[in-house]
Structures are given as structure tokens and as C-alpha cells.
Amino acid sequence: MTKNESVINWIESVKRIVKPDNVVWIDGSESQLESLRGEACKRNEIIKLNPEKCPGCYLRRSALNDVARAEDRTFICTKTKEEAGPTNNWWEPKFAYDKVLGIAKNSYIGKTMYIIPYSMGMPESKFSKIGIELTDSIYTVLNMAIMTRVGKNILEKLGDSNDWVRGLHCSCELDEEKRYVCHFPEDKTIISVNSGYGGNVLLGKKCFALRIASFLARKEKWLAEHMLILGVEKPNGEVKYVCAAFPSACGKTNLAMLIPPQIYKSKGYKVWCVGDDIAWLRIGKDGRLWAINPENGFFGVAPGTSNKSNPNAMATVAKNTIFTNVVHNLEDNTVWWEGMDNNPPENAVDWKGNPWNGKISSERGAHPNSRFTAPAKNCPYLSKEFDNPEGVPISAIIFGGRRASTIPLVYEARDWNHGVFVGSTISSESTAASTGKLGVLRHNPMAMMPFCGYNMGEYFSHWIEMGKLLGKNAPKIFSVNWFGTDNQGNFLWPGYGDNLRVLEWIINRCEGKIGAKKTPIGFLPYEKDINTSGMNISSDVLNMLLNVDIEKWKKEAGKIKEFYKIFENKLPPELKNQLLILEENLIK
């Protein structure tokens, strides 16, 4: 399918190592993909679901030891450990190549090598990047065909260029003791062995679109970020776009697919989803920051997704979706998961493949990290700019974590450098469900801690540099926290669609339409400027949500200072200065 020598030579070199029986190029055609679906069903790798209730949908169960990203076995392989930084696992490149290719050796004997040419972003976009993934897994092929733009037209776009990302996936024996995901940023190469789980084998996603892309972005002066992109359409038809970064369990997908409250709907407000997970941001010809979603689908967590929590997501997964590790409802050959509704099936099979009766079983039916892979075009409120090769102009950047107190509902950074400080200090408190302990604080700068492909101290410096390049065109930066609680642990803010009320304040601030209170931590809303019409929320509760507790913030500053120590001499002086300003503001 190509005459590109760099592509041909690399594939031949891999073939000599893994020794496939057959080789199939993925051309992106529906006829080829349908043939592969049929083959996977015959092998019992996937199960075809009810064509009337779940048209084009399939179920897959992964190995019991292979249900999540292997973060402790994910490595950044650079010449020195300092280049990888203190937040990444590091291996020296030669050692890593020898290790993983040794495991991969002969692993394709008796198997087919599938060659997937794909583009992150519209192939026509100057934002886009091309990759080629080799895999022995039809499941991986089918997911990549949903999550990325796949086909021979990608090779035509590549031509004879050597500017592409190499990806090798080998299922091997799914041995968790020999499971590794290695990234070689200088070589633009990713190798994954002994996994079949999407997060470890869909190499265009976190591996390419964040770890490798963030490394490239620093060199090329752009940003690859773990951010959703959404547009808020006002009654006059004007649309303002924002990016937002949240660690897991902070409502990222729900915000990306937000449905306005009735009081906003009746006025003509709409929210458009551009992306739910990753944003690539570049400075446009007009000097503003523009963003694209490099993906072509959604790889979302199923449990908790329902018509109440996220009706747009439920509509998105209604067809042409691959479900992984959810319940198989044998009564009508459909799927179910915890939080979907209050009517679990009685005649079913759980994610482990065992008979399961949801009415009496004490065990979960779906794995907590069970997934859906769905085409973006299924989303009822997908932005019409989704395929725009120029992307969308960004008015605001939002950072958020999960905190019971201290962090207000929303506040605005004083300037770009202060905003970078706010993003670098994102933290969430653990729940009992996740760790067995409540309130354990975990920092996750810009929600990128697991995904930054180089030293995070230098990543902060890159953000500072981007602010200098943007100058007066830099978007405003905000912090949000939907998870403030009262003394009994009850959430003070309803969240979900009502988060549009906070987005409205953010956009009004970007447009200079309203003022704000100057506080030691940044600019906070006046209570009158948060639209609470139609809400059952008192002035006292709103005051609690917008309160700056000086004593708690003094403790917060101490935690930030301790966290910053891990970056040592790589922490940019601008962030040290921002911490000093915060400490001084708190004692004035």
C-alpha cells in the first residue's frame, strides 16, 4: 500500500523479530472491517449483540489480569533519567529495546500482523500527526478504526516522509509479569507487549496523543493536553470554546457532553462537544490559541453512565460501539453495567464470563473500569467544527480536581503564569472506594502526571514559554471544583447540567462583562453573578462554595511547597515566585 522506504524498512525489521504467518494492511474500508468482525466472532474474541437493540455493537471480555492501564509498567525511554523526570518510570533506550523486543520475539508465529496506518486529527489538518501500528489483535484494529482516522489515504498523505510514529503491539501470553508499554520519544516509537486492554494497546491514544505528542509539542511549540474541548452557544448564536483538564473521577466526560438546564435551554443555550479527552493546541495565524481533538471516537468508562448522568453518552453508545468487560444480558443479547439503571438482568454473564444474576448477586457484574468505544459522530451534540482542520479558538482553560473543601467552586487566575501555577497544583482527595482511605491528597498537574512524555518540570517551563508566545492573546485560566461538601459529606453543588452556570460566569469574565472579587488566591465571583435561577440553593450554601478559608489555604500552600520539591532544579522560577506570592497574600 506504500512505497515509503522508512515504513517498509521498519515493518520488515519488525517482521524478522515477531515472525507473522500473514500480513494484512488495514485499508479503512467498511467491507474489510466487517470481515474482521466476523472473523473475531468466529474465534469467540468478540460477541455480536442484538442487531435491533444494539445495531453494529459488540462485546469483548479481556483477560482477568488485564483490565486497566499498566501505569507501573509504563516507561519513558530517554538517554538520561533526568530527561524522563521524577514522575515517570525510566529505562535507558537500549536496555528497553532489548527487553521488550526480546519478549516480542517470535510472538506472531501462527498469527496475522495487521498494519494500521492512522492519523491523529483530520488528515487535511496541519495540526495532525500520522502513525502506523502493528498488532496481532483484531480487537485492537476495530478499536483503532473507531478512535482514529484509518486507511490508505493516510499513507497517501504521508508520502515518502519519515515524520510518523511507529507503534508495535504484541499480545504475547498476556503475562502481567512481562507486560510493558515503552515510549521512545527521540525515535517516535511505542512498543506494548503482553496486554490486550485498550489503554495499553490503542497506541494512538494516551501513548501517542499525549506521551509522544507532548515531547514533540515542546520541540515544535504547541501543547498536547489531557483536556476536553466544548463550545457554549449563546442565544445569539455565538459560540465560545473552552478546554478543561480533570483527573479521573472528576466528571470530565459528563462536562464534555453537558446538557443545559431547562432555564438555559429555554433561552436558546446549547453545548457542543468537540472532544472528551485530548486536545492539541497551537497558536493560529491570528495569534490566538486554537485546539483540535486528535481522536475520532470516545473510549469511556461505562459504570455510572446513564440516561440521568449523561444522556448524550448513552445516545452515543447506542450503535456501532464496542463494549469491554460489561455485563452480557442473555435475556435479549444486550449489555448492562452498574449505574446504567435500577433493573439489572437476572439471566446474564458477568465481565469474568461467569453466570450472573443481578437481582441476587453480591458481586459486581461489570468491571469498575469497563469501557465503551464509540464513534464521535454518534454524539447528538457533536460540534459542527469537529472535523474543521483549523480547530476552534479557545477563550478559556479550566483546571479542576476533586476536593471536599479549600478549593472554591470557581476562581480566575490573575494572569497566565498564575494560571500555570493553578494547573500545576491540581489535586484530588481519594474516596474510600478507590483506596480504602478517605481524603488522601494526590497531586496531578494539569491532569497530565501519568501522560507527560518528558520531565514535568520542563513541561511547566514549556507552558510558561507558550504564555510568552501568546502574549495578550493568551486565554484566561480558571480553577473549578464541583465537589465541595458540607460537614455531613453532602455535595453542596448539584453539578451535571448546572455546571453551565459556572461556565457562563467564566465566559462572561473572558468577555469582560462582569467584575470579580480580588482575593489572596485569585478572582472570585460576586454571588449575584452566578445565575442560581431555578436552583434550590441558598445564599449561605453559595457563600460556602465561594469562600476562601485563609487557614486552610496556608496548609494548602505548605502541601504545594512539599510537592514542588520533587522537581528540584527543573521547577521554573516563575512557579516558585507564584508560590511565594500566594504565601505573602495569605498573611496580609
C-alpha positions in Angstrom: 0.0 0.0 0.0 3.0 2.3 0.2 6.4 2.8 -1.4 7.7 4.8 1.6 11.1 3.3 2.4 11.1 4.3 6.1 7.7 2.5 6.5 8.7 -0.6 4.5 12.1 -1.0 6.2 10.6 -0.6 9.7 7.9 -3.2 9.0 10.4 -5.6 7.6 12.7 -5.2 10.6 9.7 -6.0 12.9 8.6 -9.0 10.9 12.1 -10.5 11.3 11.6 -10.3 15.0 8.0 -11.4 15.6 7.7 -13.7 12.5 4.0 -13.4 11.5 2.4 -16.1 9.3 0.4 -13.5 7.4 0.3 -9.7 6.9 -2.8 -7.7 6.3 -2.8 -3.9 5.6 -5.9 -2.1 7.0 -7.3 0.0 4.3 -10.1 1.6 6.3 -12.9 0.1 4.2 -16.1 -1.0 5.9 -16.1 -4.2 3.9 -12.7 -5.2 5.4 -13.7 -4.2 8.9 -16.9 -6.2 8.6 -14.9 -9.2 7.5 -12.6 -8.8 10.6 -15.6 -8.5 12.9 -17.0 -11.8 11.5 -13.6 -13.5 11.9 -13.3 -12.2 15.5 -16.8 -13.6 16.3 -15.9 -17.0 14.9 -12.8 -17.0 17.2 -15.0 -16.0 20.1 -12.9 -12.9 20.6 -16.0 -10.7 20.5 -19.7 -11.3 20.7 -22.2 -9.7 18.3 -25.0 -8.1 20.2 -28.7 -7.7 19.3 -28.8 -6.1 15.9 -32.2 -4.4 16.6 -31.4 -3.1 20.1 -27.7 -2.6 19.7 -27.1 -2.2 15.9 -23.4 -2.7 15.0 -22.4 -3.3 18.6 -20.1 -6.0 20.1 -19.0 -7.2 23.5 -15.5 -8.2 24.5 -14.0 -9.7 27.7 -10.4 -9.1 28.4 -8.1 -11.4 30.5 -8.8 -11.1 34.2 -5.3 -9.7 34.8 -5.6 -7.2 32.0 -8.3 -4.6 32.8 -6.6 -1.2 33.1 -3.6 0.9 32.1 -0.4 -0.7 33.3 1.0 2.6 34.8 3.6 0.9 36.9 4.9 -0.9 33.8 4.8 2.1 31.5 8.2 3.6 30.7 9.7 6.7 29.1 12.9 5.6 27.5 15.3 8.5 27.2 19.1 8.8 27.3 19.1 10.0 30.8 16.7 9.6 33.8 16.6 13.4 34.2 15.0 13.7 30.7 12.2 11.5 31.8 11.8 13.3 35.1 10.7 12.3 38.6 7.1 11.5 37.7 7.9 8.9 35.0 9.2 5.3 35.1 12.5 5.4 33.2 14.6 2.9 31.2 17.6 3.6 29.1 16.6 3.1 25.4 19.0 0.2 24.5 18.0 -1.7 27.6 14.3 -1.1 26.9 14.6 -2.2 23.3 16.4 -5.4 24.2 13.9 -6.1 27.0 10.6 -5.7 25.0 11.8 -6.9 21.7 13.2 -10.0 23.4 9.7 -10.6 24.8 8.1 -9.9 21.4 10.5 -12.3 19.6 8.5 -15.0 17.6 5.3 -13.8 19.2 3.4 -13.6 15.9 4.2 -17.2 14.8 0.8 -18.7 13.8 -0.7 -15.2 13.8 -1.5 -12.4 11.4 0.2 -9.0 11.5 -2.3 -6.2 10.9 -0.8 -2.9 9.7 -2.8 0.1 10.7 -2.0 3.4 9.1 -3.8 6.2 11.0 -4.0 9.9 11.6 -4.4 11.7 14.8 -6.6 14.6 13.7 -8.1 15.3 10.3 -5.5 14.2 7.6 -6.1 17.6 6.0 -5.1 19.5 9.1 -1.7 21.0 9.7 -2.3 20.0 13.4 -2.4 16.3 12.5 0.2 13.6 13.0 0.5 10.2 11.4 1.2 6.9 13.0 1.4 3.2 12.0 0.6 0.5 14.5 1.4 -3.2 14.0 -0.8 -5.5 16.0 -1.8 -9.2 16.2 -5.2 -8.3 17.7 -8.4 -7.8 15.7 -9.9 -6.1 18.7 -7.1 -3.5 18.5 -7.8 -3.0 14.8 -11.5 -2.5 15.4 -11.0 -0.1 18.2 -8.3 1.9 16.3 -10.7 2.2 13.4 -13.2 3.9 15.8 -10.7 6.0 17.7 -8.6 7.3 14.8 -8.8 8.1 11.1 -7.6 4.8 9.5 -6.9 3.9 5.9 -4.8 4.0 2.8 -5.5 7.7 2.3 -3.3 8.2 5.4 -0.3 6.7 3.6 -1.0 8.9 0.6 -0.9 11.9 2.9 2.4 10.6 4.4 4.0 10.2 1.0 7.8 9.4 1.4 8.1 11.4 4.7 9.9 9.9 7.7 7.8 12.0 10.1 5.5 9.4 11.6 5.1 7.5 14.9 6.0 3.8 15.0 3.8 1.5 17.1 4.2 -2.2 17.8 1.7 -4.2 19.9 2.3 -7.9 20.7 -0.4 -9.7 22.7 2.1 -12.5 23.6 0.8 -14.6 26.5 -0.9 -11.6 28.3 1.6 -12.3 31.1 1.3 -9.4 33.6 4.8 -10.1 34.9 6.1 -9.4 31.4 3.7 -6.6 30.5 5.4 -3.4 29.4 4.5 -0.2 27.5 7.6 1.6 26.4 7.9 5.0 24.8 11.0 6.2 22.9 10.3 9.9 22.3 13.5 10.6 20.4 12.7 7.7 18.0 8.9 8.4 17.9 8.4 4.8 18.8 6.0 2.9 21.1 6.2 -0.8 22.0 3.5 -2.6 24.0 3.8 -6.3 25.0 1.6 -8.8 26.9 -1.6 -6.7 27.1 -4.9 -6.7 25.3 -6.5 -3.8 27.3 -7.4 -0.7 25.2 -5.4 1.7 27.3 -2.2 -0.3 26.7 -2.8 -1.3 23.1 -4.6 1.6 21.3 -1.3 3.2 20.8 -2.8 6.3 19.1 -4.4 7.3 22.4 -2.5 8.2 25.5 0.7 6.7 24.2 0.9 8.8 21.0 -1.5 11.6 21.5 -0.1 12.6 24.9 3.2 11.0 25.9 4.9 11.2 22.4 2.9 14.2 21.3 3.8 16.2 24.5 7.5 15.6 23.7 7.0 16.7 20.1 4.9 19.7 21.2 7.7 21.1 23.4 10.1 21.0 20.4 7.5 22.4 17.9 6.0 25.0 20.3 2.5 23.7 20.8 0.6 21.8 23.6 -0.7 18.2 23.8 -3.0 18.1 26.7 -5.3 15.8 28.6 -8.3 18.1 28.1 -11.9 18.1 26.9 -13.0 20.7 24.4 -16.5 22.1 24.4 -18.4 25.0 22.9 -21.1 27.0 24.6 -23.6 28.5 22.1 -25.3 31.6 23.4 -28.9 32.6 22.4 -27.5 35.0 19.8 -25.7 32.0 18.1 -22.2 33.0 19.1 -20.1 30.0 20.3 -17.3 30.3 22.8 -14.9 27.3 23.2 -13.1 26.2 26.4 -10.6 23.4 27.2 -10.7 21.7 30.6 -8.4 19.3 32.4 -9.6 17.0 35.1 -8.1 13.9 36.7 -10.2 10.7 36.7 -13.4 10.6 38.7 -13.9 14.4 38.3 -16.8 14.4 35.8 -14.7 15.1 32.6 -16.9 13.2 30.1 -20.1 14.5 31.8 -18.9 18.1 31.3 -17.8 17.4 27.7 -21.3 16.2 26.9 -23.2 18.6 29.2 -26.9 19.2 28.6 -28.1 22.7 29.7 -30.6 23.1 32.5 -34.1 23.9 31.2 -33.8 27.5 32.2 -30.9 27.8 29.8 -32.4 25.6 27.1 -35.5 27.8 27.0 -33.3 30.8 26.3 -31.6 29.0 23.4 -28.3 27.9 25.0 -26.6 24.8 23.6 -23.4 23.0 24.5 -21.4 21.3 21.7 -18.9 18.6 22.3 -15.6 18.8 20.3 -13.7 16.2 22.4 -13.9 14.5 25.8 -10.3 13.6 26.5 -7.4 15.0 24.5 -6.7 18.5 23.0 -3.8 19.6 20.7 -3.4 23.3 20.9 -1.4 25.6 18.6 -1.1 29.3 18.1 -3.0 30.3 15.0 -2.3 32.9 12.3 -4.4 35.4 14.3 -2.2 34.8 17.4 -4.9 33.1 19.4 -4.7 29.5 20.8 -6.6 27.0 18.6 -7.5 23.4 19.5 -8.4 20.2 17.8 -9.4 16.9 19.2 -6.9 14.4 17.6 -9.2 11.5 18.2 -12.2 10.3 16.2 -14.1 8.4 19.0 -14.8 8.1 22.7 -13.1 5.5 24.9 -15.2 6.0 28.0 -15.9 4.3 31.4 -19.2 2.6 31.3 -20.2 2.2 35.0 -22.1 5.3 36.2 -23.1 6.3 32.7 -26.9 6.5 32.4 -29.7 8.5 30.9 -29.7 10.5 34.1 -26.0 11.2 34.4 -25.1 11.5 30.7 -27.9 11.0 28.2 -25.6 12.2 25.3 -23.2 9.4 26.1 -26.0 6.8 26.2 -27.1 8.0 22.8 -23.6 7.8 21.5 -23.1 4.2 22.5 -26.5 3.1 21.0 -24.9 1.8 17.8 -21.5 0.8 16.3 -19.9 0.5 19.7 -17.5 -2.0 21.2 -18.2 -2.7 24.9 -15.4 -4.2 27.0 -15.9 -6.0 30.4 -19.6 -5.1 30.9 -22.4 -7.5 31.7 -23.9 -9.6 28.9 -27.6 -9.7 29.3 -28.6 -13.1 27.8 -32.3 -12.3 28.0 -32.1 -10.0 24.9 -28.4 -10.2 24.0 -27.7 -6.6 25.2 -25.3 -5.1 27.8 -25.7 -3.7 31.2 -23.5 -2.1 33.9 -23.7 -0.7 37.4 -25.3 2.7 37.4 -27.0 2.2 34.0 -30.4 1.7 35.6 -32.0 0.0 38.6 -33.0 -3.1 36.7 -30.0 -5.5 36.4 -30.7 -8.6 34.4 -31.2 -11.9 36.1 -30.1 -14.2 33.3 -26.7 -12.8 32.4 -22.9 -13.3 32.2 -20.6 -11.0 34.2 -17.4 -9.5 33.0 -15.4 -12.6 34.0 -17.6 -14.8 31.9 -19.5 -16.4 34.8 -23.3 -16.7 35.1 -24.6 -13.7 37.0 -28.0 -12.8 38.5 -28.1 -9.0 39.1 -31.1 -9.3 41.4 -29.3 -11.5 44.0 -25.5 -11.4 43.3 -23.4 -9.6 45.9 -20.6 -9.1 43.3 -20.3 -6.5 40.6 -21.4 -7.6 37.1 -19.3 -5.1 35.2 -15.7 -4.3 36.0 -15.3 -0.8 37.5 -13.1 0.1 34.6 -15.3 -1.4 31.9 -15.4 0.6 28.7 -17.2 1.6 25.6 -15.5 2.6 22.3 -17.9 4.6 20.3 -17.6 6.8 17.1 -17.7 10.5 17.8 -20.2 11.1 15.0 -22.8 9.2 17.2 -22.8 12.1 19.7 -26.1 14.0 19.3 -24.4 17.3 20.2 -21.1 16.8 18.4 -19.8 20.2 17.3 -20.1 21.0 13.6 -16.4 22.2 14.0 -15.3 18.6 15.0 -13.8 18.0 11.5 -12.6 21.5 11.0 -8.9 21.2 10.1 -8.2 24.6 11.7 -9.7 23.6 15.0 -11.6 26.0 17.3 -10.4 29.2 19.1 -10.0 28.8 22.8 -11.3 31.5 25.1 -10.6 29.8 28.5 -8.6 27.0 30.0 -10.1 25.3 33.1 -8.4 23.1 35.6 -10.2 21.1 38.3 -9.8 18.4 40.9 -11.9 16.7 43.5 -11.8 18.5 46.8 -14.2 18.4 49.7 -13.1 21.8 50.9 -10.5 24.6 50.5 -10.8 24.9 46.7 -13.8 27.2 45.8 -16.4 26.4 43.2 -14.6 28.6 40.7 -11.9 31.3 40.6 -9.9 33.0 37.9 -6.1 33.2 37.8 -4.6 36.7 37.9 -2.6 36.1 34.7 -1.1 33.3 32.5 1.8 32.4 34.9 -0.6 32.3 37.8 -2.8 30.0 35.8 0.1 27.7 35.1 0.7 27.6 38.8 -3.0 26.7 39.4 -2.8 23.9 36.8 0.4 22.6 38.3 -1.2 22.2 41.7 -4.3 20.3 40.7 -5.1 17.7 43.4 -7.8 15.3 44.3 -8.8 13.6 47.5 -9.3 9.9 47.3 -12.5 8.2 48.1 -12.9 5.1 50.2 -13.9 3.1 47.1 -10.6 3.8 45.4 -8.0 3.4 48.1 -9.7 2.3 51.3 -8.8 5.7 52.8 -10.7 9.0 52.7 -9.1 12.3 52.0 -5.6 11.1 50.8 -4.4 14.0 48.6 -2.9 13.2 45.2 -1.4 15.9 43.0 -1.9 15.5 39.3 -0.5 18.6 37.5 -2.7 19.6 34.5 -4.2 16.1 34.9 -1.0 15.0 33.0 1.0 13.2 35.6 0.6 9.8 34.0 0.9 11.1 30.5 3.7 13.6 30.2 6.4 12.2 27.9 9.3 14.1 29.5 10.5 15.9 32.6 7.4 17.6 34.1 9.5 20.4 35.4 10.4 21.2 31.8 6.8 20.7 30.9 5.9 23.6 33.3 8.6 25.7 31.7 7.0 25.0 28.3 3.7 26.2 29.5 5.4 29.4 30.7 7.0 29.8 27.3 3.7 29.3 25.5 2.3 32.2 27.6 5.1 34.4 26.3 4.4 33.5 22.7 0.7 34.1 23.1 1.1 37.4 24.9 -2.1 39.4 25.1 -3.9 36.7 23.2 -3.5 34.1 26.0 -6.8 32.6 27.1 -7.8 33.3 30.7 -7.2 30.4 33.1 -9.7 29.2 35.8 -10.0 26.6 38.6 -13.2 24.8 39.3 -14.3 22.3 42.0 -17.7 20.7 41.7 -17.1 18.5 44.8 -17.3 20.8 47.9 -19.2 19.2 50.7 -20.9 20.1 54.0 -19.9 18.7 57.4 -22.0 15.6 56.7 -20.3 14.9 53.4 -23.2 16.0 51.2 -22.3 17.8 48.0 -23.1 21.5 48.1 -23.2 22.0 44.3 -25.6 19.8 42.1 -23.1 19.5 39.2 -24.0 17.9 35.9 -26.0 20.4 33.7 -25.9 23.1 36.4 -22.1 23.4 35.7 -23.2 25.5 32.8 -23.9 28.2 35.3 -20.2 28.3 36.2 -19.2 28.1 32.5 -21.4 31.2 31.9 -19.5 33.1 34.6 -16.2 32.1 33.1 -17.3 33.2 29.6 -18.6 36.5 30.9 -15.2 37.1 32.6 -13.4 36.3 29.3 -15.6 38.9 27.6 -15.1 41.5 30.3 -18.8 41.7 31.0 -18.7 41.4 34.8 -16.3 42.2 37.7 -14.8 39.9 40.3 -13.6 39.9 43.9 -9.8 40.1 44.3 -8.8 37.5 46.9 -5.4 36.0 48.0 -5.9 33.1 45.6 -7.3 34.9 42.5 -10.5 36.5 41.3 -13.8 35.0 42.7 -17.3 35.6 41.6 -19.7 38.0 43.3 -22.6 35.8 44.4 -25.0 37.9 42.2 -23.0 36.9 39.1 -23.6 33.2 39.5 -27.0 32.5 38.0 -28.9 30.4 40.5 -32.4 31.0 39.0 -34.4 27.7 39.1 -31.9 26.2 41.6 -32.7 25.0 45.1 -29.5 26.6 46.6 -29.4 29.1 49.4 -27.2 32.2 49.7 -25.5 30.5 52.7 -24.5 27.5 50.6 -23.3 29.6 47.7 -21.2 31.6 50.2 -19.7 28.3 51.4 -18.9 27.3 47.8 -17.2 30.7 47.2 -15.4 31.0 50.5 -11.6 31.4 50.8 -10.5 29.9 54.1 -7.2 31.5 54.9 -6.1 28.9 57.4 -6.9 26.0 55.1 -5.1 27.8 52.3 -2.0 28.2 54.4 -1.9 24.4 54.8 -2.5 24.1 51.1 0.5 26.3 50.3 2.6 24.0 52.6 1.4 20.9 50.6 2.2 22.6 47.3 5.7 23.5 48.6 6.3 19.9 49.6 5.0 18.6 46.2 7.2 21.0 44.3 10.3 19.6 45.9 10.2 16.5 43.6 11.0 18.7 40.6 14.2 20.1 42.2 16.2 22.4 39.9 13.7 21.8 37.0 10.9 23.8 38.6 10.7 27.1 36.7 11.4 30.2 38.8 8.0 31.6 37.7 6.2 28.9 39.7 8.5 29.4 42.7 7.5 33.1 42.5 3.8 32.2 42.3 4.0 30.1 45.4 5.8 33.0 47.2 3.1 35.4 46.1 0.4 33.0 47.5 2.2 32.7 50.8 2.5 36.5 51.1 -1.1 37.1 50.1 -2.2 34.7 52.9 -0.5 36.7 55.6 -1.5 40.2 54.5 
